């Protein structure tokens, strides 16, 4: 919350100071102010923002005119501040790149609440995206399969991996410590009945071991479970 960068763009200094005071009391620390469109643009070229409170009535041009220019250089969440409450004004604000709308006179605590809600949503989204990326990076110690990039890395070096070998390894990475028969693996990766295709699976298992095992003849990661099939295990040191 404290790291959010907030820009207040309003030519009424009393309003700007009031909002700043309330936001600081609510725990925000990085607050910037601009009293004209020109000043706001100059500041945005130097400093990235997370939230912009944008007054519609500015001395040099309207907030509606300024908003598209901001959108050219910033992805910040824009909240319009205005006394103009017609449906057309509201729709115009959203159409040109605004994200929210607060009408004057307003309670500055309402603005603080909206900013807090936005920051929380951004934080949850960033955390969710980070977890998704983690789930797409399968780390088995000696090797890492980067699903997002479609790459296999073994002890820090990228190793070429043919498509079907990669797909079989990916399936096993997504289902570690589970034993699969040859026919189950064939159906899961090749998508058709695996009866009679044991040799295809065995060849691809060997190709995987040649890439990820220190000694393919004595595998420690991709194991054969006698009479049942194969499983990929975790917990092996690099």
Secondary structure, 3 states (H helix, E strand, C coil): CCCCEEEEECCCHHHHHHHHHHHHHCCCCEEEEECCHHHHHHHHHHCCCCEEEEECCCCCCCHHHHHHHHHHHCCCEEEEEECCCCHHHHHHHHHCCCCEEEECCCCHHHHHHHHHHHHHHHHHHHHHHHHHHHHCEEECCCEEEECCCCEEEECCEEECCCHHHHHHHHHHHHCCCCCECHHHHHHHHHCCCCCCCHHHHHHHHHHHHHHHCCCHHHCCCEEEECCCEEEECCCCCC
